[in-house]
Amino acid sequence: MPLIIGTARLAREAHGEFVVIGTTGLVHESGRILKNYKALIIQRTLLFAGEPVEVEGATHAERSAEGILIVGAPVAPPPDSKLLPLGFERNLLCGLADATGQCLGLGIIDRIDFAGSTIALTTPVERDKVRIVQFGDLYVTPEGGELRQIKWAW
């Protein structure tokens, strides 16, 4: 359903007699909704939604329509950048879903391997069933105790 809604929004915004939608690189506004559901991988974050860029001192950096997202401690961050400290993901509570978007349960992120584009997390959910990871805004202990809550800047 979200894929259909995203496609309909793009078609309405085009105001054309006919519409061809090429989603490669379309990762902002209505296109982000469509892209998220096409990939069914990571949602509620700008991570892995842009093109990789080199930023001195950064562990990971990428450019999207929203600017440059940097993980780590860059020497001189560009003015349009959003910064995430190294290790920001540790203990972040996340939702887990299957390929259809059906909720499977919760997980706690242990680490992100940016070079390998993988996420290690603790969860009772079977690994092979998880197709979507939705970042939350609550950090918790492995036992489920609340550590802190954040508000993403995007």
RODO-245070 format. One record per residue (C-alpha): x, y, z. Coordinates in Angstrom, 3 decimals, always signed. Example, Ala and Ser with C-alpha at 12.3 -4.5 7.8 and 13.67 -1.06 7.14 Angstrom:
2
+12.300; -4.500; +7.800
+13.670; -1.060; +7.140
//
This chain:
154
+0.000; +0.000; +0.000
+2.694; +2.604; +0.839
+4.383; +1.850; -2.496
+1.147; +2.585; -4.339
+0.513; +5.762; -2.330
+4.062; +6.991; -2.973
+3.716; +6.356; -6.700
+0.329; +8.127; -6.815
+1.777; +11.181; -5.035
+4.636; +11.392; -7.522
+2.255; +11.089; -10.470
-0.008; +13.861; -9.081
+2.973; +16.157; -8.513
+4.147; +15.674; -12.116
+0.934; +17.124; -13.671
+1.722; +15.392; -16.974
-0.242; +13.637; -19.682
+1.744; +10.534; -18.825
+4.409; +9.951; -16.195
+7.595; +7.883; -16.168
+8.972; +7.408; -12.672
+12.662; +6.522; -12.444
+13.328; +6.203; -8.713
+17.123; +5.958; -8.818
+18.383; +8.953; -6.877
+14.860; +10.038; -5.930
+15.278; +10.142; -2.181
+13.530; +13.295; -0.998
+9.984; +14.402; -0.205
+7.383; +12.014; -1.699
+10.135; +10.066; -3.410
+11.614; +9.072; -0.031
+8.350; +7.313; +0.894
+8.398; +5.357; -2.349
+12.116; +4.576; -2.085
+11.818; +3.359; +1.520
+9.097; +0.874; +0.642
+10.834; -0.264; -2.541
+14.016; -1.071; -0.617
+12.265; -2.396; +2.516
+15.625; -2.061; +4.352
+16.095; +0.875; +6.723
+13.458; +3.468; +7.651
+13.142; +6.548; +9.875
+16.721; +7.692; +9.227
+18.697; +9.472; +6.551
+21.424; +6.835; +6.766
+22.096; +4.932; +3.545
+19.690; +7.192; +1.633
+22.308; +9.260; -0.192
+25.469; +9.032; -2.232
+28.735; +8.417; -0.353
+31.080; +11.410; -0.082
+34.540; +11.812; +1.411
+34.780; +14.051; +4.482
+38.089; +14.172; +6.335
+37.820; +12.653; +9.811
+34.391; +11.102; +9.202
+33.696; +7.405; +9.651
+30.805; +7.679; +7.184
+29.408; +10.530; +5.094
+26.745; +10.771; +2.409
+24.965; +13.504; +0.476
+21.205; +13.507; -0.059
+18.619; +16.160; -0.861
+18.633; +17.064; +2.852
+22.373; +17.878; +2.854
+25.383; +15.909; +4.049
+24.996; +13.377; +6.865
+28.256; +12.718; +8.717
+29.019; +10.025; +11.279
+32.145; +10.653; +13.331
+34.272; +13.693; +14.080
+35.071; +15.516; +10.852
+37.946; +17.995; +10.776
+35.884; +20.724; +9.089
+32.232; +19.744; +8.507
+30.512; +21.434; +5.550
+27.927; +24.065; +6.551
+24.917; +22.069; +5.273
+25.836; +18.924; +7.214
+24.108; +16.987; +9.980
+26.437; +15.312; +12.483
+26.015; +12.034; +14.336
+28.678; +11.067; +16.868
+30.529; +7.809; +16.383
+28.616; +5.119; +18.271
+25.291; +7.021; +18.168
+23.559; +3.750; +17.244
+24.570; +1.725; +20.321
+21.518; +0.719; +22.384
+19.046; +2.384; +19.995
+15.680; +0.638; +20.070
+14.347; -0.232; +16.633
+11.311; -1.854; +15.080
+11.706; -4.929; +12.898
+9.366; -5.952; +10.093
+9.140; -8.478; +7.298
+9.060; -7.713; +3.557
+5.342; -6.840; +3.698
+5.820; -4.354; +6.543
+4.313; -6.675; +9.159
+5.813; -5.970; +12.585
+7.934; -8.852; +13.851
+9.179; -7.320; +17.088
+11.830; -5.033; +18.509
+15.600; -5.011; +18.468
+18.433; -3.090; +20.081
+21.185; -1.932; +17.744
+24.670; -3.003; +18.827
+26.674; -1.446; +15.989
+26.607; -0.410; +12.357
+29.361; -1.506; +9.992
+29.340; +1.375; +7.532
+31.919; -0.191; +5.217
+29.879; -3.392; +4.941
+26.460; -1.663; +5.142
+25.313; -4.024; +7.889
+23.619; -3.576; +11.257
+24.260; -5.873; +14.231
+21.404; -5.994; +16.715
+20.044; -7.980; +19.622
+16.557; -9.391; +19.118
+14.555; -12.568; +19.612
+13.270; -12.198; +16.029
+14.637; -14.718; +13.519
+17.338; -13.080; +11.423
+16.109; -14.440; +8.078
+12.653; -12.898; +8.502
+13.835; -9.301; +9.057
+13.679; -7.106; +5.955
+12.969; -3.685; +7.501
+14.713; -1.919; +10.377
+12.947; +1.207; +11.635
+15.108; +3.439; +13.805
+13.442; +4.576; +17.002
+14.216; +7.505; +19.268
+14.724; +5.656; +22.537
+17.957; +4.214; +23.902
+17.601; +1.208; +26.195
+19.748; -1.224; +28.169
+19.968; -4.856; +26.996
+17.401; -5.629; +29.704
+15.003; -3.015; +28.312
+15.546; -0.215; +30.826
+15.261; +3.306; +29.425
+18.564; +5.184; +29.057
+17.504; +8.346; +27.204
+15.331; +9.621; +24.400
+16.451; +11.728; +21.450
+14.722; +13.830; +18.855
+16.147; +13.402; +15.391
+16.897; +16.708; +13.662
+15.212; +15.452; +10.511
//
